Amino acid sequence: MKKKLVFLAMIFTAIFLVSCANTTQKNNSDNVIRVSYQIKKENKSLSKKTVTVKKGASVLTGLKKAWPVKTENKMVTKIDGHAQNPDLDQYWLYDINGKESKKGVDQQKLNDQDKVVFILKDISK
């Protein structure tokens, strides 16, 4: 009789642990989003990547996860070895979901399935 009780207790414990593990995995995945990034020079695509970040992360957080990035005064100056050139009026600009962002890369928050495009662009044209 004691063996049956111990066996039943073990089964209930195992079921409880499995259900807790599934809940934890679901909660963690609810806090993670997928974002697509692309870097371009004028109209030429240089690279594309999809990254996962925490919900509410900034554009800069995802960008740094995808490529080596340099910033100066909260502005992106270099992505994956491609540097802006102020002497030639070439700067990194970005849009999110096809719309020019009005916020800095450290302030713009991301949502699931966002598409971010950074363009090294000659702004004198």
C-alpha positions as CSV (number, residue, x, y, z in Angstrom):
1,M,0.0,0.0,0.0
2,K,2.8,2.4,0.9
3,K,4.5,1.7,-2.4
4,K,1.4,2.6,-4.3
5,L,1.1,5.9,-2.4
6,V,4.8,6.8,-3.1
7,F,4.3,5.9,-6.7
8,L,1.2,8.1,-7.0
9,A,3.0,10.9,-5.3
10,M,5.9,10.7,-7.8
11,I,3.5,10.7,-10.7
12,F,1.6,13.8,-9.4
13,T,4.9,15.5,-8.8
14,A,6.1,14.8,-12.3
15,I,2.9,16.1,-13.8
16,F,3.1,19.3,-11.7
17,L,6.8,19.9,-12.7
18,V,6.0,19.4,-16.4
19,S,3.0,21.8,-16.3
20,C,5.2,24.4,-14.5
21,A,7.9,24.1,-17.1
22,N,5.5,24.6,-20.0
23,T,4.1,27.7,-18.3
24,T,7.6,29.1,-17.9
25,Q,8.5,28.5,-21.5
26,K,5.2,30.2,-22.7
27,N,5.8,33.2,-20.5
28,N,9.4,33.6,-21.8
29,S,8.3,33.3,-25.4
30,D,5.6,36.0,-24.8
31,N,8.4,38.4,-23.9
32,V,10.4,37.8,-27.0
33,I,9.7,39.3,-30.5
34,R,11.2,38.8,-33.9
35,V,12.4,41.8,-35.9
36,S,13.8,41.9,-39.5
37,Y,16.7,44.3,-40.3
38,Q,18.2,45.3,-43.6
39,I,21.1,47.5,-44.3
40,K,21.4,49.3,-47.6
41,K,23.7,51.7,-49.4
42,E,21.4,53.9,-51.4
43,N,19.3,51.3,-53.3
44,K,21.8,48.4,-53.0
45,S,21.0,45.8,-50.3
46,L,24.1,45.0,-48.2
47,S,22.7,42.5,-45.7
48,K,19.5,41.2,-44.1
49,K,19.0,39.6,-40.7
50,T,16.2,38.6,-38.4
51,V,16.8,38.9,-34.7
52,T,14.9,38.1,-31.5
53,V,14.8,40.7,-28.8
54,K,12.8,41.4,-25.6
55,K,9.4,43.0,-26.2
56,G,9.8,46.8,-26.0
57,A,13.5,46.8,-26.9
58,S,14.9,49.7,-28.9
59,V,15.9,49.7,-32.6
60,L,19.5,50.1,-31.5
61,T,19.3,47.0,-29.3
62,G,18.3,44.8,-32.3
63,L,20.7,46.4,-34.6
64,K,23.6,45.7,-32.3
65,K,22.5,42.1,-32.0
66,A,22.6,41.8,-35.8
67,W,25.9,43.5,-36.6
68,P,28.9,45.4,-35.1
69,V,27.7,49.0,-34.7
70,K,29.3,52.2,-33.7
71,T,27.4,55.2,-32.4
72,E,28.3,58.8,-31.6
73,N,26.0,61.2,-29.7
74,K,23.2,58.5,-29.9
75,M,23.5,58.4,-33.7
76,V,24.6,55.4,-35.7
77,T,27.9,56.1,-37.5
78,K,29.0,52.7,-38.7
79,I,27.2,49.3,-39.3
80,D,29.1,46.2,-40.2
81,G,32.1,48.2,-41.4
82,H,30.1,50.6,-43.5
83,A,30.7,54.1,-42.1
84,Q,28.9,57.3,-42.8
85,N,30.9,60.1,-44.4
86,P,29.9,63.6,-43.4
87,D,32.3,65.1,-45.9
88,L,30.2,63.5,-48.7
89,D,26.9,64.1,-46.9
90,Q,26.4,60.4,-46.4
91,Y,24.6,59.4,-43.2
92,W,22.8,56.4,-41.8
93,L,19.0,56.9,-41.8
94,Y,16.4,54.4,-41.0
95,D,12.7,53.6,-41.4
96,I,10.5,51.1,-39.7
97,N,7.7,49.3,-41.5
98,G,8.2,51.6,-44.5
99,K,7.8,54.8,-42.6
100,E,10.6,57.2,-41.7
101,S,11.0,57.2,-37.9
102,K,10.8,60.5,-36.0
103,K,12.6,59.0,-33.0
104,G,16.3,58.2,-32.3
105,V,17.4,54.6,-32.5
106,D,17.7,54.4,-28.8
107,Q,14.1,55.7,-28.2
108,Q,12.2,53.9,-31.0
109,K,10.6,50.8,-29.5
110,L,10.1,47.6,-31.5
111,N,7.1,45.4,-31.9
112,D,6.8,41.8,-33.1
113,Q,7.4,41.4,-36.9
114,D,8.7,45.0,-37.4
115,K,10.8,45.6,-40.5
116,V,13.7,48.0,-39.9
117,V,15.8,49.3,-42.9
118,F,19.0,51.3,-42.4
119,I,20.1,53.2,-45.5
120,L,23.5,54.8,-45.9
121,K,22.2,57.8,-47.9
122,D,23.6,60.9,-49.6
123,I,21.3,63.5,-48.1
124,S,22.5,66.3,-50.5
125,K,20.5,64.8,-53.3
